[in-house]
């Protein structure tokens, strides 16, 4: 796979699209509201009348414009509280890879503009910015706030030794119970390279005192395999693909050569790399958990309808992985694969409710 070439969410707004199946991501964005508001207040207290905000890995669908709405809401609240009469204007850049469904974003943006926002809404301008956030995106010291939600667990590429099949991760698409230690190390090293590069690039592009709010999937502990973690969720997909191999619907070699450009780090790993990089001060770090079922808002560990919950989870995973799977295996297996996947997930939910950890990090660039 070329650099991050296949990492894009299912386009459009149909039943299986990312736009229709991204409520988990919506809940995470809303959860960060207090931290985002604080970051915006600090930026506004030092910037002039123009604020530049970039949403990295914006994808498409309602959450893309939810971020825009949250930022505008925070600016309105600040200017009202501080009696700020500067007339702040906001330039938004919505960034994702070129394969992202930007057309859907811009069609949605027209509807969003038509809703209006009241006389106290600051003037704002929105532009699309295709490109990898593992590369330079902006001129030096030109951005006040970077936001990224549910994106930084995606790697710039699959570790070269895996993509070339020098080493095999047999029967797995990510880190599973049978993944060799050397392959786990490759995933970890790719994360380290990517995250350090990301921090360095963003530090150059931020103004002094600029802020960065990052939310991404991670791990609760240093253990690579914990029930409910992302590794387990992708292992369910691996098991479903293995069942298609047994039926002769998928070639074993095809499965063994498929790996996700992904890594879910622990908080310890994230903190260590930020401190090693020494370009940002950590303002806030939080580890929380969310259920995999987007329609389950309960706090307990009981699953009332495992079959229904399994189907909900399968739709979410499909919205994220379908383009990658189609690129590698073709379209013919998609419907069957995710029917099997929903059943596989339902069986696991009979044992325990599936949850996954979310890492939120708020960073501030110092003066240089």
C-alpha positions as CSV (number, residue, x, y, z in Angstrom):
1,X,0.0,0.0,0.0
2,X,1.3,3.4,-0.9
3,X,1.6,6.0,1.9
4,X,-1.8,6.1,3.6
5,X,-3.4,5.8,0.1
6,X,-6.3,3.6,1.1
7,X,-7.2,5.3,4.4
8,X,-10.6,6.9,3.7
9,X,-14.0,6.5,5.2
10,X,-17.0,5.1,3.3
11,X,-18.3,8.1,1.2
12,X,-21.7,9.6,0.8
13,X,-24.6,9.5,3.2
14,X,-26.1,6.1,2.5
15,X,-26.8,3.3,5.0
16,X,-23.2,2.1,5.2
17,X,-21.5,5.4,4.9
18,X,-19.2,7.0,7.5
19,X,-21.5,10.0,7.7
20,X,-24.4,7.8,8.8
21,X,-22.3,5.6,11.1
22,X,-20.1,8.1,13.1
23,X,-22.1,8.7,16.3
24,X,-19.2,7.4,18.4
25,X,-17.0,10.1,16.9
26,X,-19.7,12.7,17.5
27,X,-19.8,11.8,21.2
28,X,-16.0,12.1,21.5
29,X,-16.1,15.6,19.9
30,X,-18.8,16.7,22.4
31,X,-16.8,15.2,25.3
32,X,-13.9,17.5,24.5
33,X,-16.0,20.7,24.6
34,X,-14.6,22.1,27.9
35,X,-11.0,21.5,26.8
36,X,-11.5,23.0,23.4
37,X,-13.2,26.0,24.9
38,X,-10.2,26.6,27.2
39,X,-7.7,26.3,24.4
40,X,-9.7,28.8,22.2
41,X,-9.9,31.3,25.1
42,X,-6.1,31.2,25.5
43,X,-5.5,31.6,21.8
44,X,-8.0,34.5,21.6
45,X,-6.3,36.3,24.5
46,X,-3.1,36.6,22.5
47,X,-4.0,36.6,18.8
48,X,-5.0,39.5,16.6
49,X,-8.4,39.7,14.8
50,X,-7.9,36.6,12.6
51,X,-7.8,33.1,14.0
52,X,-6.6,30.2,11.8
53,X,-8.0,26.7,12.8
54,X,-7.2,23.4,11.1
55,X,-9.1,20.2,11.6
56,X,-6.7,17.3,10.6
57,X,-8.3,14.1,9.4
58,X,-11.7,15.9,9.1
59,X,-13.4,13.0,7.1
60,X,-16.9,13.8,5.8
61,X,-20.4,13.9,7.3
62,X,-22.0,15.9,10.2
63,X,-19.0,15.6,12.5
64,X,-16.8,17.7,10.1
65,X,-19.1,20.7,10.5
66,X,-19.7,19.9,14.2
67,X,-16.1,20.8,14.8
68,X,-16.6,24.1,13.0
69,X,-19.8,24.7,15.1
70,X,-18.0,23.9,18.4
71,X,-15.2,26.4,17.6
72,X,-17.6,29.1,16.6
73,X,-19.6,28.5,19.7
74,X,-16.5,28.8,21.9
75,X,-15.5,32.0,20.2
76,X,-19.0,33.5,20.7
77,X,-19.0,32.6,24.4
78,X,-15.5,34.1,24.9
79,X,-16.2,37.4,23.1
80,X,-19.4,37.8,25.0
81,X,-17.8,37.0,28.4
82,X,-14.7,39.2,27.8
83,X,-16.7,41.9,26.1
84,X,-14.3,41.5,23.2
85,X,-15.1,44.0,20.4
86,X,-12.2,43.2,18.1
87,X,-14.4,41.5,15.5
88,X,-12.5,38.2,15.3
89,X,-12.7,36.4,11.9
90,X,-12.0,32.7,11.6
91,X,-10.3,30.8,8.8
92,X,-11.0,27.1,8.9
93,X,-9.0,24.5,7.0
94,X,-10.6,21.0,6.7
95,X,-7.8,18.5,6.0
96,X,-7.8,14.9,4.9
97,X,-6.3,12.7,2.3
98,X,-7.3,13.4,-1.3
99,X,-9.5,10.3,-1.3
100,X,-11.8,11.8,1.3
101,X,-15.3,12.7,0.2
102,X,-14.7,16.5,0.1
103,X,-17.7,16.9,-2.3
104,X,-20.1,15.7,0.4
105,X,-18.4,18.1,2.9
106,X,-18.9,21.1,0.7
107,X,-22.5,20.2,-0.1
108,X,-23.1,20.0,3.6
109,X,-21.3,23.3,4.1
110,X,-23.8,25.1,1.9
111,X,-26.6,23.8,4.1
112,X,-24.7,24.8,7.2
113,X,-24.2,28.3,6.0
114,X,-27.9,28.7,5.2
115,X,-28.8,27.9,8.8
116,X,-27.1,31.2,9.9
117,X,-25.8,31.8,13.4
118,X,-27.1,35.0,14.7
119,X,-25.7,38.5,14.7
120,X,-23.0,37.6,17.2
121,X,-21.5,34.8,15.0
122,X,-18.0,35.7,13.9
123,X,-17.3,35.8,10.2
124,X,-15.8,32.5,9.2
125,X,-14.3,31.0,6.0
126,X,-13.9,27.3,5.2
127,X,-11.5,25.8,2.8
128,X,-10.6,22.2,2.0
129,X,-7.0,21.1,2.3
130,X,-6.2,17.6,0.8
131,X,-2.9,16.1,2.0
132,X,-1.3,13.8,4.6
133,X,-0.8,15.3,8.1
134,X,2.5,13.4,8.1
135,X,3.7,16.1,5.7
136,X,4.1,19.8,5.8
137,X,0.7,21.5,5.3
138,X,1.0,25.1,6.3
139,X,3.6,28.0,6.2
140,X,5.6,28.5,9.4
141,X,3.8,30.1,12.3
142,X,0.5,30.5,10.5
143,X,-2.0,28.3,12.5
144,X,-3.4,29.2,15.9
145,X,-5.2,25.9,16.7
146,X,-4.9,22.4,15.4
147,X,-7.8,19.9,16.1
148,X,-7.8,16.2,15.3
149,X,-10.3,13.7,16.4
150,X,-10.2,9.9,15.7
151,X,-7.4,10.2,13.2
152,X,-3.9,9.9,14.8
153,X,-4.2,6.1,15.3
154,X,-3.9,5.8,11.5
155,X,-0.3,5.4,10.4
156,X,1.4,7.0,7.4
157,X,2.0,3.6,6.0
158,X,2.2,-0.1,6.8
159,X,5.6,-1.1,8.2
160,X,7.7,-1.8,5.1
161,X,8.7,-5.3,6.3
162,X,5.0,-6.2,6.4
163,X,3.9,-4.6,3.2
164,X,6.8,-6.4,1.4
165,X,5.8,-9.7,3.1
166,X,9.3,-10.0,4.5
167,X,7.5,-10.8,7.8
168,X,4.0,-12.2,7.9
169,X,1.2,-11.5,10.4
170,X,-0.6,-14.7,9.5
171,X,-4.4,-14.6,9.9
172,X,-4.4,-11.1,11.4
173,X,-5.0,-7.7,10.0
174,X,-3.6,-5.9,13.1
175,X,-2.1,-7.0,16.4
176,X,-3.8,-10.2,17.4
177,X,-3.2,-13.0,19.9
178,X,-1.0,-14.9,17.3
179,X,0.9,-11.8,16.1
180,X,4.7,-12.4,16.4
181,X,6.6,-10.1,18.8
182,X,8.7,-8.8,15.9
183,X,5.6,-7.7,14.0
184,X,4.2,-5.9,17.2
185,X,7.5,-4.1,17.4
186,X,7.1,-3.0,13.8
187,X,3.7,-1.5,14.5
188,X,5.1,0.3,17.6
189,X,8.1,1.7,15.7
190,X,6.0,3.0,12.9
191,X,3.8,4.8,15.4
192,X,6.9,6.4,17.1
193,X,8.2,7.6,13.8
194,X,4.9,9.0,12.7
195,X,3.9,10.7,16.0
196,X,7.3,12.4,16.4
197,X,7.1,13.6,12.8
198,X,3.6,14.9,13.4
199,X,4.6,16.8,16.5
200,X,7.6,18.4,14.7
201,X,5.6,19.5,11.7
202,X,2.8,21.0,13.7
203,X,5.2,22.8,16.0
204,X,6.7,24.6,13.0
205,X,3.2,25.5,11.6
206,X,1.8,26.8,14.9
207,X,2.2,30.4,16.1
208,X,4.0,30.8,19.5
209,X,1.5,29.9,22.2
210,X,-0.6,28.0,19.6
211,X,-2.7,25.1,20.8
212,X,-3.4,21.5,19.6
213,X,-6.2,19.3,20.8
214,X,-5.8,15.6,19.8
215,X,-8.3,12.8,20.4
216,X,-7.6,9.2,19.2
217,X,-8.1,5.6,20.2
218,X,-5.6,4.0,22.5
219,X,-5.0,1.3,25.1
220,X,-5.8,1.2,28.8
221,X,-2.5,-0.4,29.7
222,X,0.9,-1.4,28.4
223,X,-0.6,-4.8,27.6
224,X,-1.1,-5.1,23.8
225,X,-4.1,-7.4,24.1
226,X,-7.0,-6.4,26.4
227,X,-10.6,-7.3,26.0
228,X,-12.5,-4.4,24.5
229,X,-9.5,-2.7,23.1
230,X,-9.1,-1.8,19.4
231,X,-6.9,-4.8,18.9
232,X,-9.9,-7.1,19.9
233,X,-12.3,-5.2,17.6
234,X,-10.0,-5.7,14.6
235,X,-9.4,-9.3,15.7
236,X,-13.1,-9.9,15.2
237,X,-12.7,-8.7,11.6
238,X,-9.7,-11.1,11.3
239,X,-11.8,-14.0,12.5
240,X,-14.6,-13.1,10.1
241,X,-12.1,-13.0,7.2
242,X,-10.6,-16.4,8.3
243,X,-14.1,-17.9,8.1
244,X,-14.3,-16.7,4.5
245,X,-10.9,-18.3,3.8
246,X,-12.2,-21.6,5.2
247,X,-15.2,-21.3,2.8
248,X,-12.9,-20.7,-0.2
249,X,-14.2,-17.1,-0.6
250,X,-10.9,-15.5,0.2
251,X,-7.3,-16.8,-0.5
252,X,-5.2,-17.3,2.6
253,X,-2.3,-15.5,1.0
254,X,-4.6,-12.5,0.4
255,X,-5.5,-12.4,4.1
256,X,-1.9,-12.8,5.2
257,X,-0.8,-9.9,3.1
258,X,-3.4,-7.5,4.5
259,X,-2.5,-5.3,7.4
260,X,-4.0,-2.1,8.7
261,X,-1.9,1.1,8.8
262,X,-2.9,1.5,12.4
263,X,-1.6,1.6,16.0
264,X,-3.4,2.4,19.2
265,X,-0.9,3.6,21.8
266,X,-1.0,3.7,25.6
267,X,-1.0,7.0,27.5
268,X,2.5,6.2,28.7
269,X,3.7,5.9,25.1
270,X,2.1,9.2,24.1
271,X,3.5,11.1,27.1
272,X,7.0,9.7,26.5
273,X,7.1,10.8,22.9
274,X,5.7,14.3,23.7
275,X,8.3,14.8,26.4
276,X,11.1,13.4,24.2
277,X,10.1,15.7,21.4
278,X,10.1,18.7,23.9
279,X,8.3,21.0,21.5
280,X,5.0,21.1,23.4
281,X,3.8,21.5,27.0
282,X,1.1,19.1,28.0
283,X,-1.8,21.0,29.3
284,X,-4.3,18.1,29.8
285,X,-4.4,14.4,29.3
286,X,-7.4,12.2,29.8
287,X,-8.1,8.5,29.2
288,X,-11.8,7.6,29.0
289,X,-13.8,4.6,27.7
290,X,-16.7,4.3,25.3
291,X,-18.8,1.4,24.3
292,X,-18.4,0.1,20.7
293,X,-22.2,0.2,20.1
294,X,-22.9,3.8,19.1
295,X,-26.6,3.5,20.2
296,X,-25.7,2.3,23.7
297,X,-25.4,5.2,26.1
298,X,-25.7,3.2,29.3
299,X,-23.0,3.2,31.9
300,X,-23.4,-0.4,33.0
301,X,-21.7,-3.5,31.5
302,X,-24.9,-5.3,30.5
303,X,-25.8,-5.9,26.8
304,X,-29.5,-6.3,26.5
305,X,-29.6,-7.4,22.8
306,X,-26.3,-8.9,21.7
307,X,-27.5,-9.5,18.1
308,X,-28.7,-6.0,17.6
309,X,-25.6,-4.5,19.3
310,X,-23.4,-6.7,17.2
311,X,-25.1,-5.4,14.0
312,X,-24.6,-1.8,15.2
313,X,-20.9,-2.3,15.9
314,X,-20.4,-4.1,12.5
315,X,-21.9,-1.1,10.7
316,X,-19.4,1.3,12.4
317,X,-16.5,-0.9,11.6
318,X,-17.6,-1.3,8.0
319,X,-17.9,2.5,7.6
320,X,-14.3,2.8,8.5
321,X,-12.7,-0.3,6.9
322,X,-14.8,-1.0,3.8
323,X,-12.6,1.1,1.4
324,X,-9.5,-0.6,2.6
325,X,-11.0,-4.0,2.3
326,X,-12.4,-3.4,-1.1
327,X,-9.0,-2.1,-2.3
328,X,-7.4,-5.3,-1.2
329,X,-10.0,-8.1,-1.5
330,X,-12.5,-6.6,-4.0
331,X,-16.2,-5.8,-3.5
332,X,-17.7,-9.3,-3.8
333,X,-17.1,-10.3,-0.2
334,X,-18.2,-7.1,1.6
335,X,-21.9,-8.0,2.3
336,X,-21.0,-11.6,3.4
337,X,-18.0,-10.4,5.5
338,X,-19.9,-8.0,7.6
339,X,-22.9,-10.3,8.1
340,X,-20.4,-12.8,9.5
341,X,-18.7,-10.0,11.5
342,X,-22.0,-8.9,13.1
343,X,-22.6,-12.5,14.2
344,X,-19.0,-12.9,15.5
345,X,-19.3,-9.7,17.5
346,X,-22.6,-10.7,19.0
347,X,-21.1,-14.0,20.3
348,X,-18.3,-12.0,22.1
349,X,-20.8,-9.6,23.6
350,X,-22.4,-12.5,25.4
351,X,-19.2,-12.8,27.4
352,X,-18.5,-9.1,28.0
353,X,-19.5,-5.6,26.9
354,X,-17.1,-4.2,24.3
355,X,-15.5,-0.9,25.2
356,X,-12.5,1.0,23.8
357,X,-10.2,3.6,25.4
358,X,-10.0,7.2,24.0
359,X,-6.9,9.3,24.7
360,X,-7.4,13.1,24.7
361,X,-4.4,15.3,24.8
362,X,-4.3,19.2,24.9
363,X,-0.9,20.7,24.0
364,X,0.5,24.2,24.0
365,X,3.5,25.3,21.9
366,X,6.0,27.4,23.9
367,X,7.8,30.5,22.8
368,X,10.7,30.0,20.5
